[in-house]
Amino acid sequence: MINGYRASAGIMLAPAVTLIGIFILLPMLLTVWLSFNDWSTQTPFAEARFVGLANFQDIFGSTSVGRDFKGALVNTAIYTALSVAIILPLSVLFGLLVHQRDVGGGTLLRTVLFSTYMVPMIAVALVWSKLYSPSEGPFNQMLGLVGVGPQPWLSSPRSALISIVLLNVWQQVGYFTVLAIAGLTQIPGSLYEAATLDGANRTEQFRFITLPLLRRTLLFSAVIAIINAVQVFEPVALITQGGPVGSTNVLTYHIRRVGIERAQGGLGSAMAVMLMLSLIVVVCALFAFMNRKDSE
């Protein structure tokens, strides 16, 4: 009977495993293989020429290829760090507002927050490009009402990347708020009742009960937020095209420009491999840090 269950499970899993292998694992292995080859995207795979670690030496070298890659890597790191640092606290704050039973309109707020995540990023990017418009954009018009001059949201290297971060936060925060609410519902209410009887105020309850018990939820949210952030592409491609002065040239957009527009498939694959390895290192470091905290 056990063998029959295993056979049934294998049959049911086979379609999903096959699709994952074809559309995820196979492209990943192909990308890794191409990263060690000199290959143009305008030629067949058979014309790829093995060059070893030459592509990786180029992207970390002192030439323009290396400088552009390292600049894009830094931009991606800044974008990811800012996005996660803003999204996680806001998701917890909104989650607490929605979860509190003594605050009205929780269901409406949850619906409004999650609806932003349902809007495609392409539509969000196009709308926010109009909101950031220097002359007729609503943001600058509202600043003008309080006596603040128009801001160069997307035209200044100092503010362009932050403007893209704010766009991402608006689109993503609703999803992570739902995750925070799910974590809050798993905390027993008896813990708060006992803390109240012991004289703990709201701040102390949040510090010593809510945050420790939300640790796993926040870890999961951080991992998902990091993965989403390093994949940013649509806002950069549609609004800034990596500018001004390369300030929003993130890795995904840079890989596309190198691998497709410049037809340097080997270099683009090497950059994609480094992006994947960097993501793996960061995620593993997060899990290691969390396990260390748990052991303490």
ZAMARGU-4260 file (C-alpha; in steps of 0.2 Angstrom, whole numbers, plus 5000, padded with zeros to 4 digits):
<rodrens>
0) 5000/5000/5000 | 5014/5012/5004 | 5022/5009/4987 | 5005/5013/4979 | 5004/5029/4989
5) 5022/5033/4983 | 5018/5029/4965 | 5002/5040/4966 | 5012/5055/4974 | 5025/5053/4960
10) 5012/5053/4946 | 5004/5069/4954 | 5021/5078/4956 | 5028/5073/4939 | 5020/5087/4929
15) 5025/5101/4941 | 5043/5094/4943 | 5044/5093/4924 | 5039/5111/4922 | 5050/5117/4936
20) 5065/5107/4928 | 5061/5114/4910 | 5057/5133/4914 | 5068/5135/4930 | 5082/5123/4933
25) 5087/5121/4914 | 5089/5140/4911 | 5099/5141/4927 | 5111/5128/4922 | 5112/5135/4904
30) 5116/5152/4912 | 5130/5145/4923 | 5137/5136/4907 | 5136/5152/4897 | 5145/5162/4910
35) 5161/5152/4906 | 5159/5155/4888 | 5161/5169/4875 | 5145/5169/4867 | 5134/5182/4857
40) 5115/5181/4859 | 5114/5183/4840 | 5122/5167/4837 | 5118/5148/4841 | 5123/5140/4857
45) 5135/5129/4847 | 5146/5144/4843 | 5149/5147/4861 | 5168/5147/4865 | 5174/5142/4882
50) 5185/5155/4890 | 5185/5149/4909 | 5184/5163/4922 | 5188/5177/4909 | 5170/5184/4910
55) 5171/5185/4929 | 5188/5194/4928 | 5180/5207/4916 | 5165/5211/4927 | 5177/5213/4942
60) 5191/5222/4933 | 5195/5240/4931 | 5189/5242/4914 | 5172/5250/4909 | 5164/5233/4910
65) 5169/5231/4928 | 5165/5249/4933 | 5147/5248/4926 | 5144/5231/4934 | 5150/5236/4951
70) 5140/5252/4950 | 5125/5242/4946 | 5128/5230/4960 | 5130/5244/4972 | 5114/5252/4966
75) 5105/5235/4968 | 5111/5233/4985 | 5106/5251/4990 | 5089/5249/4982 | 5086/5232/4991
80) 5092/5238/5008 | 5081/5254/5007 | 5066/5244/5001 | 5067/5231/5015 | 5071/5244/5028
85) 5055/5253/5024 | 5043/5239/5020 | 5045/5228/5035 | 5042/5242/5048 | 5027/5248/5038
90) 5020/5231/5036 | 5021/5228/5055 | 5013/5245/5059 | 4999/5243/5046 | 4997/5225/5052
95) 4995/5231/5070 | 4982/5244/5065 | 4972/5231/5055 | 4974/5218/5069 | 4968/5229/5083
100) 4950/5225/5087 | 4947/5242/5095 | 4951/5251/5079 | 4937/5252/5066 | 4939/5250/5047
105) 4952/5236/5049 | 4944/5226/5034 | 4943/5241/5023 | 4961/5245/5027 | 4967/5227/5023
110) 4958/5228/5007 | 4965/5244/5002 | 4983/5239/5006 | 4982/5222/4997 | 4974/5230/4982
115) 4990/5240/4978 | 4999/5223/4976 | 4987/5217/4964 | 4991/5232/4952 | 5004/5226/4939
120) 5021/5235/4941 | 5020/5241/4923 | 5004/5251/4927 | 5012/5257/4944 | 5027/5263/4935
125) 5018/5273/4922 | 5006/5281/4935 | 5020/5286/4946 | 5030/5293/4932 | 5016/5306/4930
130) 5015/5309/4949 | 5034/5313/4949 | 5032/5325/4934 | 5042/5341/4938 | 5029/5353/4932
135) 5011/5346/4932 | 5015/5331/4944 | 5003/5330/4960 | 5018/5328/4972 | 5027/5344/4967
140) 5010/5353/4967 | 5006/5347/4985 | 5024/5353/4990 | 5020/5370/4982 | 5005/5372/4993
145) 5016/5372/5009 | 5029/5383/5001 | 5042/5370/4995 | 5049/5371/4978 | 5047/5358/4965
150) 5059/5343/4968 | 5069/5334/4954 | 5062/5317/4959 | 5068/5307/4944 | 5080/5319/4936
155) 5093/5320/4950 | 5106/5307/4954 | 5103/5310/4972 | 5084/5307/4972 | 5081/5295/4957
160) 5084/5279/4966 | 5075/5284/4981 | 5060/5289/4971 | 5060/5271/4963 | 5061/5264/4980
165) 5046/5273/4986 | 5036/5267/4971 | 5041/5249/4975 | 5036/5252/4994 | 5019/5258/4989
170) 5016/5243/4978 | 5023/5230/4989 | 5018/5235/5007 | 5001/5228/5006 | 5007/5210/5003
175) 5019/5211/5017 | 5005/5218/5028 | 4995/5203/5025 | 5010/5192/5030 | 5012/5202/5046
180) 4993/5200/5050 | 4995/5182/5048 | 5009/5181/5060 | 5000/5192/5073 | 4985/5180/5073
185) 4996/5166/5078 | 5001/5175/5094 | 4990/5169/5109 | 4979/5183/5116 | 4982/5176/5134
190) 5000/5182/5133 | 4994/5200/5131 | 4981/5198/5145 | 4994/5191/5157 | 5006/5205/5152
195) 4992/5218/5156 | 4989/5210/5173 | 5008/5212/5176 | 5007/5230/5172 | 5015/5230/5155
200) 5010/5244/5144 | 5008/5243/5125 | 5026/5247/5121 | 5033/5234/5132 | 5020/5221/5126
205) 5026/5225/5108 | 5044/5224/5113 | 5044/5208/5123 | 5029/5199/5116 | 5025/5204/5098
210) 5042/5207/5090 | 5050/5190/5097 | 5035/5180/5091 | 5035/5189/5074 | 5053/5184/5071
215) 5049/5170/5060 | 5036/5180/5050 | 5048/5194/5048 | 5062/5183/5042 | 5051/5176/5029
220) 5045/5193/5024 | 5063/5199/5023 | 5068/5185/5012 | 5053/5188/5000 | 5056/5207/5000
225) 5075/5204/4996 | 5070/5192/4981 | 5058/5204/4975 | 5069/5219/4976 | 5084/5212/4967
230) 5072/5208/4953 | 5067/5226/4950 | 5066/5230/4931 | 5050/5238/4925 | 5051/5255/4934
235) 5069/5257/4928 | 5066/5251/4910 | 5050/5262/4909 | 5055/5278/4918 | 5073/5281/4920
240) 5082/5268/4908 | 5096/5267/4921 | 5099/5286/4923 | 5102/5300/4927 | 5121/5296/4926
245) 5118/5278/4930 | 5111/5281/4947 | 5096/5269/4944 | 5106/5257/4934 | 5102/5241/4943
250) 5108/5224/4939 | 5093/5216/4931 | 5092/5231/4919 | 5111/5231/4916 | 5111/5212/4913
255) 5097/5215/4900 | 5107/5229/4892 | 5123/5219/4891 | 5116/5202/4886 | 5103/5208/4874
260) 5106/5225/4867 | 5125/5223/4866 | 5123/5204/4862 | 5137/5200/4875 | 5128/5184/4881
265) 5143/5177/4891 | 5146/5193/4901 | 5127/5195/4904 | 5127/5177/4910 | 5142/5180/4922
270) 5133/5195/4929 | 5117/5185/4932 | 5127/5171/4941 | 5135/5184/4952 | 5118/5191/4956
275) 5111/5174/4960 | 5126/5170/4971 | 5125/5186/4980 | 5106/5183/4984 | 5110/5165/4990
280) 5124/5173/5002 | 5112/5186/5009 | 5098/5174/5012 | 5109/5161/5020 | 5117/5175/5031
285) 5099/5180/5037 | 5095/5162/5041 | 5111/5160/5050 | 5108/5176/5060 | 5091/5170/5065
290) 5097/5153/5070 | 5110/5161/5081 | 5097/5173/5089 | 5086/5158/5093 | 5101/5148/5101
295) 5104/5163/5112
</rodrens>
